[in-house]
Amino acid sequence: MKTMYKHILVGLDGSKASEKAFNHAVDVTLEQKDAQLILAHVVDTRNFSAYDWYVTMAEQAQEYGDSLLNEFENRARELGISNVKKVLQLGSPKVTLAKSIAPEVHADLIVCGATGMNVIDRAFIGSVSEHTARYAKCDVHIVRND
């Protein structure tokens, strides 16, 4: 028996891995009846402080996130998905995706790339996909790179 998903969450960070995750999430969404595709981007605020130039960097990061989500929303709609939601949040990507966004949107599937953009974090404290698979309360598909 095939699992039916209604709320498919995909984490996007602009990396090639997240691009592959998006493509996989689109495929799964199109296979499901009345499924919603939720596009999520987390602005990593761990390095921002109250200094003016950090605030400017945070604003630019949010603008990038908005642009990224709009681009993927347009692509999803072009591919035939009409029920698309965008979520932009501030915080730590590894914590926010699994512990905050997924419960808020009632995700029953999270799709993420095996690796993302932050190589340093992955080397020292583990990857977003690893943390998501460990702490998510729903199914997680980790899409491997070539």
N, C-alpha and C positions, 0 to 999 in steps of 0.2 A: 504494500500500500504506500502510495506516494504522499509525502508530507505536504500539506497545503499551508502556504504562508500568506498572510494578509498585510503585514507591515514589514517591508524589507528595507533595512537601514544600510546605507553604504557610506563609509568614511572616505572623505576626499581630502588630499593634501597637495595636489598638483604633481605628484610623482608618477612615474610610469606604472608603478605597482597599483596606485589608486585608480589609474585609468583602466587597468585590467580588471580591477575589482568592480568598477562601474559597469564595464561591459558584461561581466558575469551577473551582476545584480539586475541589469536590464533583461538578460536572457531568462533569469528566474522569474522576474516580475511578469514578463510576457507569457510565461507558461501558466501562471496562476490566474484564477478568475477573480476579478475585482480587487486585485492587490494594489497597495499603495507603495510607491518608491519614495523613500526618504533620503534625501541627500544631506550629508552633514559635514561641516568643516569646523574644526576647533582652532581658535586663535590661541596659540601657546603663549600665555601671559607670564610664565614663570620667570622670564628675564626682564620684565618691565618693572619700572619703579615710578616714583612720583616726579622724576626729573622731566622737564619739558620735552627733551629730545626723545625720551622713552615713550612719552604720551604720543608724540608724533609717529613714532614707529608703530605703536599699538593701533593708531588710527589707520595707518597705511596697511597694516596686517588685516584689519577688518575690511577695508576696501578690497584688498586682494581676495579675501574669503567670499565677499559678496559677488565679486566678478566671477570667481571660480564656480560658485553655486549657480549663478545665472547661466553660465556657459553650459554646464551639465544639465540644467533643467531644460534648456532649449534642445539639447541633443536628445534627451529622453523623450520629449514631446515629438520630435521629428521621427523617432523610432517607434512611435505608436503608443506611448504611455501617457495617458491623460491625467492620472491621479498621482501628481508629484508634489512633494512637500520639501521645503528647504529649511535647514536648521543651522544657525551660526551661533556658537557659544564661545565664551572665553574660559580659559583654564588650561589644565594639563590634558593633552589629547588622550593619553592612555587611561586616565581616570574618567574623564568626561564622557567619552563615547560609550563605554560599558555601564558606568554607574549612574550617569545623569541622563544623557540623551535617550538611550535605549528604553529605560522605564517610562520616560515622559511621552514617548511616541508609541508605546506599546509594541515595540519591535518583537517579532517572533523569529527574525533572522537578521544577523549582522554580517555584512560582507566587507572584508578589508583586505588590503594587499599584504603580502608577507613581509615586505619591507617598505619603508616610507622615505621621507626626506631627511630625518634626523639620525644620521649615522652615529654621532657621539652618544646620544641617549641610548641607542640600541646596544652599543658596546658596553656601557657602564651599568645601565639599570633595566635593560630588557626592552623589547619592542612593544609598540602599541598593539599589534596583532596578538602577541603573546599574552599581554595583560587582558585584552578583550576576551580571548578564549578562556582564560582562567576565571574571570569575574562576571562575565555576562550571564544572565538568567535565561537566555534563549540560545538557539542554535547559532553557531558561528561558522561561516565559510571563509577560510583563508586562501586567497588566490595566490598561487606561486608565480614567481617570475620565470622567464624562459631560462 
